[in-house]
Amino acid sequence: MSKAGRKPLATPNRNLPVIVGLALGSLALFALAAWTLKPGTTYGESNEPVVINGTAVPPVPALVVERVAAGEKLYTQYCAACHGAQLEGAPNWKQPLPTGSYPPPPHDTSGHTWHHPDAQLLQITANGGDPAYNGTMPGFSTILTVDQMSTIFDFIKSHWGREEREYQWWISVTAAGR
């Protein structure tokens, strides 16, 4: 076959440098997270926390088995009817209902719970869904203590992967300083 009749092995991609840069940057961040975000890790002889983007960040707290078990019982009693026994949320949770509100989201890694800091999750759980977003979730501040709500979060977090836990922990710590 003549040189002119051959097909190129691959089509050049003008975005390749950007893709490679993003991949390398992600790999570097992942490596940093893998080293800095392990529970129980000490940071040098002084045990000082790592500073990320100007914020001192302590290690991801370990989940305590007893709190996770207590949270599971409370989740089953107060949350599972809407958010699912397996934290799967309602079907089509991203599609608005005729009222404009949204069905209950999942609390596993397929949802967005891990995108929010602890303080915001506590506020939503205590006060209910945000009316600005047509939120219909009831508030639980008169039924559950802050510690009970926190044990529910511990149970939910026990179903997340390492990356989701690390991200959610980081956003909780950095959001607290704002």
Steps between C-alpha positions, in 0.01 A plus 500: 500500500637840413579751769213720382251210532589415861273605781666687787549295816326761711338836448700776669318641799551872561378453857762237581733739690204617711384144564852386594542804726171432676585133538843579647353767726231260620761233560711744701199605710404137553855418608497796739163393638613141537798616703342782699146390566536164670336474843755482776782640288748725678664785319863535592646512847275782613177323393393822333212466253563533130422839347301481176422825319583693816271290721637273771327167446499222761480134392166350394332383821455127532146369520418339834321167463257568786398837357450350154277227649299758698471713186376202300215446748403867488530512121273196471247661733499856364656508151468169314132542412592791272871455423493121466609213724823472299545882478396478133256792502178524303484397134558793265620715788649754258164563329273762658155394608189686373522715816851612404662318791740213448472143626732400786858458374719200571754521779738245349782602265258538206338800666634840596487484880878466513533829308375695803674595825384352829358834616272522197387138536420566866307815410291318238434207733410724793294761314372308197532557129576847372177671389701693239546165323146380571646270764240282668716308745374552855731632769607267780628751757209428734541122466876440483794652685800635313699196613231262369501680164879474497483124558267475200765683298762254628284213374455668162875576474575135571348422159720743308827420333829643619501780244149614592586496871818696444328759282206541738736531797712757317197710405370481859828625639554774244134615506521544878769765460303715256 
